Amino acid sequence: MGAKKGTSVIDTFVESEYPPIRSNYKLLAEKVEEVCKRALHKADIPHFTSSRVKDKERLRAKLEKIQERRRVEWTPEEILKNVFDFAGVRIALYRPEQKSDIRQILEKDCRFTFHDPDTKTFGDEVENGGKASVNGEFHHHRVHNKISTPKYEAIHYIVSLHPEDLQDLHSYPVEVQVMSVLQSSWAQIQHDLTYKQLSGHLSKAEETTLESLGRVMTLGESFLYQLSIIQDERKLKATGPFKNVYELGNFLWDWFVENYGMEVEDLGPLSALKALLEKTKLNNRKELSEVLTSLIPTSKNPRPIERASARVCPGMELRPAVFIMNHIITTHDDELNEEWRESLHREEMRSQAMLEVIMSTILWLFDFFPLPFWELALKSGGSPHQQEVRIERLSWLASTRPGELMDSPADFLTNPEDRDNVNELWNWFNGHHSRAVQLAFRISKYVIVRDVVRESCLFDRVFSRMGQTLRNDFQSNNGRSSP
């Protein structure tokens, strides 16, 4: 008697009470699908969506199956309260690993309320194989049937819209299913043929064939994961950051072959270029490619590197790294500053830092350009008196005194002459007429200060190569000034 009475309640609900509200659920499902689709497009998640409303026969089969398991009669109120999937939306993902990201994306869109259903509700019993949901999520949801391989896996959420979207329907629940595209196809076949079983029980041959199809789907799922990894690696290679100077060098070598038709043997000081890219937030393939676009030869400017070389170091061609640094320093000047100088409040520390930048400039000049070129640039320009003063300052820089000051910056407080030498050299480098000297100075000032204490041997070697010229000039000037 109980079963008959229960079946009568189900029939009455399905035939009389459900049809008038089915159109509301259809409108609701379409609205939820629209919101999901918009949020996923905004988050750049590859997917496709679908929505559906449960038809009468599917609903009847579901209610009868639950009643058979519960052995308790339904009431119309229980049906409306405990069935959450009158309306449903399916999100099928091309990248299975993104399943766990979907809730956060939808919550960020602020259009849904996520519900954590009572774990004893009938919806949980059926939709989660009798197991409790966790925070509203049906993790690795499995429907048990005779098909042993594979099991249906998805994440199900119960959501409702906010009142501003559908005022009269916002409290109605909607089931959102999240799965891979292959799981979506498999779920549809499996659901229709086994879970719903509206067309009778499966034959042994059908079960065997479905299991074989399921194994193919599982293999396809693994290939989807592999495809995701390959795509990420390709995107990283095309747009990702340069992890080291070797990656940067390979990128530039390919770029110059493609755009200049030249295989560059010496790319130049890549460590300085990489530091500059990091400072200006250009240390990735995408950003650097955009910067380099203006350096591609055109009909109006067929050899940009020669044009830049003529301005920076007439008579020689810039190496690629120096060529690019000069372009970035010129075009991104507003992004560079002297924060380090402003943070040094003690005079002796500020003087020591300025001296370190000056000495670093000499080392970068040595790395960027041939010695004869920048040696001449350092000595030339200005009146005879200015040249004389400059040679004196450079001779002081070539002496052992700067090294002593690097070890003992407090000496700046007791030796005004040392402070004057540093300040004069700083102002001279800062306003130098040579673009080559300016480039080396600005790289030191804004980006990388060389470890001049550790590299003191290199600094001494650089000045030993030009030191004799400085000494000769210094002695010559002193001789001219003697009575």
Secondary structure, DSSP 8 states (H G I E B T S, - for coil): -HHHHHHHHHHHIIIIIHHHHHHHHHHHHHHHHHHHHHHHHHTT--EEEEEEE--HHHHHHHHHHHHHHH-S---HHHHHHH---SEEEEEEESSGGGGGGHHHHHHHTT-EEEE---TTSHHHHHHTTT---BTTB-TT-----S--SS----EEEEEEE-TTT-TTTTTS-EEEEEEEHHHHHHHHHHIIIIIS-TT----HHHHHHHHHHHHHHHHHHHHHHHHHHHHHHHHHHHHSB--SHHHHHHHHHHHHHHHH----S----HHHHHHHHHHTT--BHHHHHHHHGGGS--SS-S-HHHHHHHHHSTTS---HHHHHHHHHHHH-GGG---HHHHT--SHHHHHHHHHHHHHHHHHHHHHHS-HHHHHHHHH-SS-HHHHHHHHHHHHHHTSSHHHHHHH-TTHHHH-HHHHHHHHHHHHHHHT-S-HHHHHHHHIIIII----TTTTHHHHHHHHHHHHHHHHHHHHHHHHHH--
